């Protein structure tokens, strides 16, 4: 039973991170649509798709209870702003053929989480985590030296997604309810943008051919589906395993950028990725040790209570 549960969790995790890793290929098919238009359609169709899921699961009562939780709606509105900005930044990166920079940003995200935990939550870092942070800073410094400017795309994507995770961590709302509330919060801005574009003769939602409209609708489905798979994976796997699977997404994006899109990966940028990868090894090592220590402590506590 436990083995089957673990295998199912790994399958769900592979599905979630595989879909996220596939995003550059999918959104490249919408290269003729502006990133802002894609973002608006993504939020709209995701909200509609999640509404159907909630209806099918009879989850409106649970969603209502979540929305009434003190401070939940303002924090989810902030989360919506952060994740919406991240989506727009990613779509812009794909449109500008900067998928390698986007991949670097998502590789940076776990290390951004460590720094945010230290700065915001006042968490204490162990030596391995300090080393991981130092290597991330060195990687950004190497990018600055190689490019002559800071890697703003990577820093923006890693920073906004890291901040989004920090905000969502503090809101006791499940993934599906949270996504629905987040996309619902985006809809007023989507509506204002659509009205503004409509006054200029451009239809944000309706001004597309059938194939494009189908892809835009699917972008909403592909926004919600991996979150559902990810939630299922986290229910079946320990956090250390989930953390290791997390690197599938930016790795697929990097491979896609270099092998399929033909983006250049010069030695200086390869050195940047090497520093990040080494940092992630130490980060993962530290996370695994914390997980094992917590498991041992729980086992010892259970043994003591049974005696």
N, C-alpha and C positions, 0 to 999 in steps of 0.2 A: 504494500500500500504506500509506504513512504517513498520507495524507489519510483513508483508510478507517479506520485505527486511531484517529485523532483523533476522527472523527465518532462511532465506536462508543463511545469514552471519554466524549464529551459526552452521548451517549444514556444511558449507564449513570449518569453523574453526575446528569442531569436526573431519572432514575428514582428514584435514592436520595433526593435532596433534595425531590423532589415528594412522595414517600411520607411523609417526615418532616413536610413542610409540611401534609399532609393529616391529620395526627394529631389536631388539635383536633376536626375534623368527625367522625372515627371514634370517638374516645373520648367525645364528647358522647352518642353512642348508648348508652353504658354509664353514663350519669349516674345510673341507679337502683341501681348497684352501688358499694359504698364503694371509695375509691381503694386501700385496703390489699388488698381482695379482688381488684381488677383487677391490682395489682402481683404478687400471688402467682400468679394464673393466667398472667400474662404471662411470668413467669420459668419456670413449669412447662412451658407449651406451647412456649416458645422453645427450651428445653433439648431437648424431644422432637423438635421440627422439625429443629434443628441435628443431632441424633443421626442422623436419617434422611439428611440431606445428607452427613454424614461417612461413613456406611455406604455410600451410593451412590457416593461418590468414593474409597472404600477409604482413608480418611484416618486411621484409628485409630492406625496405627503412627506417623504424623507427630505426632498429638496426644500420644501417649505420650512421644515424644522431647521435645516442647515442655514437657510437665508435669515431666519430669525435669531440666529446665534449672535450675541453681542459683538459688534465690530466686524462681522463677517463680510457684509456687503461692501463697506469702504475698502477693506483690505483686498477683496476680490476685484474691486474696480482698479486699485493700484496694480494688482497682478495682471489684469487685462491690459493695462497700459504698457507694462513691461513686456509681456509675451507678444502683444501686437507689434510693439517696436522691434522685437526680435524677429518676428515673422517678416516684417517689412525689410529689415536689414538683410535677412537671408535671401529673400526674393530679389532684392537689388543686387546682391553679390552674384547670384546665379545669372541674372540679366547682364551683368557687367563682366561675366566670365572670371569671377574671383572665387571659385569654389574651393581652391586650396586655402585661401585666406579664411573662408567660412569653416572649413575643416579644422584649421588651427584654432579658431575661436571655440569650437565645441570640445577640442582636446583640452583647452585651457579651463573649461567650466569647472571640473572637479577641484582644481587648484584654486580657482576663484572662490568656490564654496568654502575651502579651508580658510582662506584669508578673511572672508566675510564672517565666518564663525569666530575667528579671533577678534576682529575689529568690532563687530556688532553684538554677538552673543557672549563675548568675553571668554570664549573657550581657550583652554591652554593647549598649546601644540607640543607634541613630543619631538625628539630630535629628527626622526624620519620625516615628519610633516614640515618641520622647518627647512630641511634639506630640499623637499619637494617644492616649497614656496621659493626658495632661493634659486633653484633651477628654472622655475617659471619666469622669475624676474630676469635671469640671465638670458633666457630665450627671447624675451621681449627686447632686451638690450641688443641682442644679436640682430634681431629684425630691424631695429632702429639703425644700427651701424650699416647693415646691408642695403636697406631701402633709402636711407637718408631721412626717414620720417617714422613716426610711430605707426605700428600696424593697426590703424584705427578700426578697420572692418573686424578683425579678429578680436580686438579688445571690446568693441561694442557688442558683438554677438556673445562672447563669453561673459561679459559683465551683465548684460540684460538678462540672460538666462540664469546666471547665478543669483542675481537679485530676485528674479521671479521665483526660483526655488526657495529662497529665504522667506519671502512673503507667504508663499503657499504652505510652507512648513508650519506657519503660525496660525493657519486657519483650519479648524477641524471639520473639513468638508471633503467627502469622497471625490475621486477624480472626475466622474461623470457629472455629478451635480456642480462641481467647481467649474468644469469646462463650460457647462450650459450658462452658468451665471456670468462667467468671464465673457463669453461671446455675446450674451445678451447686453452686457455693459458696452460692448463695442458698437452695437447696432445704431444708437443715436448718431455717433460720429460717421458711421457708414451711410446713414440716411442723409446727413447734411452734405457729405461729399458727393453722393449720388445726385442730390438736388442741384448742387453747384455745377456738376458736370453736365446734367441734363439741361440746365439753362444755357450751356454753351453748345448744345446739340450733340452731346456724347452720352450714350446709354451705358452706365457702369455694369448693370446686370443684364439688360436686354439687348444691348447693341453688339451682339456677337453671332457668328454662324452656329449651326447646330453642334458641330464637333467641339468648338471652343466652349460652348455653353455646357456640354457634357463634361469636359475636362474641369471646368470651373466648379461644377457641382461635385465631381469626384474629389476635388481638392478639400472640400468640407468633410467628406467621408474619411479621406486619408488623414485628416487632422484628428478626428475623434477615434478612429479604429486603433492606432498604435497606443493611445492612452488607455484604452480599454484592455488591450493585451498586456500593457505594462502593469496595470493594476492587478491583473490576474497573476502575472509573474511574481510580483512582490508578495502576494498572499501565499505563495508556494515555495519561495526560495529565501535563503538567508541573504542579508544585505551585502555580504562579501561577494557572493555569486552574482547578484544583480549589478554590483559595481564593476565587476570584470566584464560582464556582457555589454556594459555601457559603451565601451570603446569600439564596438562594432560599427556604430553609426558614423563617427568621424573617419574611421578607417575606410569604410565604403565610399564616403564622399571624396577622400583623398585619392583613392584608386580610380574613381570615376573621373575626377578632374585631370589626372595625369594620363591615364590610358585611353579614355574615351573622348574627353574634351580637348586633349592635347595641350593643357596648360603647362607652362614651364616650371620645373622644380630645380632651380640652380643649387649648387653645393651649399651656399650660405643659408638658404631656406631649409635645406635638408638638415643642416646643423641645428637650426631652430627646432625642428621636429624631434631631432635626436635628444635635445635637452628636455623637451616636454615629455617624451616617452620615458626617459630615465626618471624624471620627476614622478610620473604616474606609477612607475614600478614601486618607488618608495611609498607613495600615497596608498597604493593597493596593499602593499606589505603591512603598513600601519593599520589599515582598515581590517585586514584579516586577523591581525593579532588582537585588536580590540574586540572583534566578534568572538574569537575563541576565548578570550579572557571573560567576556560577559557570559558566554555559555558555561564556562567552568564555574563561575560564581553562582549562576543559577542552579547548576547541578549540586554544588556544595550546599547551597541554601535548602534545596529540596531534600538532600540527604539528612541535613541537620533537623529539619522539621519532622521527617519520618521517624527519627530516633526520639 
